[in-house]
Amino acid sequence: MRETAERNSDWMSSLPEELLDVPLWNLAIPGSHDSMSFCLDMSSPVLRSEPWLLRIMDRLFPCLTRPCIYRCQ
């Protein structure tokens, strides 16, 4: 398995030329689910970039929002 990971570690460098100028947020990247939430826990803050309603709900009812957010990740 380790050699497979090493062989595929630079897979984006072999993208077709027409995809090289496509922003990352427009690409479906395999294996990226939860990649930035490995250290997410119940005390992790809701970011200011999240919708205002979620931020307000989190301030008023963290016992409801935190479990939901945590499970969704």
N, C-alpha and C positions, 0 to 999 in steps of 0.2 A: 504494500500500500504506500509506503514512503516513496518508492521510486516513481509511482504513478503521480503522487503529489508534486514531486520535483519536476517531472516531465511536463506537468500541466501548470506549473507556477507562473509561466509567462504567456498563457493562452491568449490574452488580449493583444499581444504583439502580432498575432497572426490573423487579426480581423481583416475582412475584405476591405479594400481601399475605400469603397463608398460609405463604410461605417466609421472611418477614422475621424470625421468631423461631426459626428452625431454626439450631442451631449450625453453624459452618463445617465441622466435621469430619463432619457428616452430609450435606453437599452434594457433589455431583460437580461439580467446577469445571474446565471445559475449559482445557487449556493449562497445567495446574499441575504436570505431571510434570517433575521435575528443577529446578523453579523455585528451590528453596533449595539446590541442590547445584552451582551454577555454579562455585564455587571449590573444590570437593572435589578433593583429590588424595591420593596414597598416604600422605602424612604426616598427614592429617586424623585427629584423635582419635575414638575410639569413645566416645560420650556415656555418662554414668552412667545415663541413662534407658533405655539399651538392655538387653536381657536379660542376666542375669549370666553365662550360659554364653558368650555372644558376647564379653563383656568379658574373661573369663578366657582364652578361645581367642585373643583378640587379643594379650593379654600374653604368652602362651606361644608362639604361632605366628603372628606378624604376617605372615610371608611367605606364609601360606595365607589368612588372613582378609582382609587389606588388598586384594589383587587381586580377591577375590570381591565385597567390599563396593563397591569402586570400579566394577567392571563393572555391578553391579546398579543403580547410580545413573545 
